[in-house]
């Protein structure tokens, strides 16, 4: 699969970084950093679902929040629909955020318990000055119908709903201002398995109806395989592989991706797959290894892996991999 055409791309991320200073000493001076996101680059086509996967703590959610500048990135460039977001003043960013909305992981804490559903859904419309009072009321009722919720529940409060219903309300709130991009941060991980499929199907239906683009953040690789078009794999704040989902699942190239996919449960009990067990613990992002961040756990680590950081490069057919196993520079190293 070829790389995205620049004209087709809605979002371009280049060298995104988010570092958190580690305070030390009596005066809380900082001379070290937790590199939550470290030089991340990718692009998302209009109308596609781009998956971002990896272990907990790898920087997936921080990446999503940095894109919307809910947390300020330390460095890098974010271009959304031709507009560079990293250079915008706060007022300008608020206007641009109308086209970029987020569905949060926890449907219990993402809704204000002091407001009823009508006020929750009206709030983004008021913030962006959309419609009159009557038009907002009509829009809120329509949003409830779109996500499969009865309009008679608008006067209820979040605690009166189940987790799946709350997440539907969260999706309705994200849709209120008619965005182009939705960052879905583990939108089904807090839900029962029986409810997860309903929410996933809802997201797919909404994408077709409104032409939405998704950045879908998850750790459940079976869910990602179902909903995503392309997938990026993240490890310790860095992207190690990007590919079309079919190619990634059929031909994973990075050793970390291979290990992740080997752990996905098989629905067929007769199917056999070799499980790859990684040795050691995930290093701390406050003290990341020199060179390739994965070399401390990689069964194929070479000397060059300990010394140099591999760059994300095309390894054939638009499949991008950050690994010296696919680099000519590794041929002279034993």
Helices and strands as residue ranges (DSSP letters): G 6-8, E 9-24, E 29-45, E 49-53, H 60-67, E 75-80, E 83-84, G 85-87, H 90-96, G 97-99, E 100-103, H 117-127, H 133-146, G 151-153, G 158-160, H 163-175, E 181-185, H 193-210, E 213-218, H 221-227, E 230-235, E 238-244, H 245-250, H 255-262, G 285-287, H 303-307, E 313-314, E 320-321, G 324-326, G 328-330
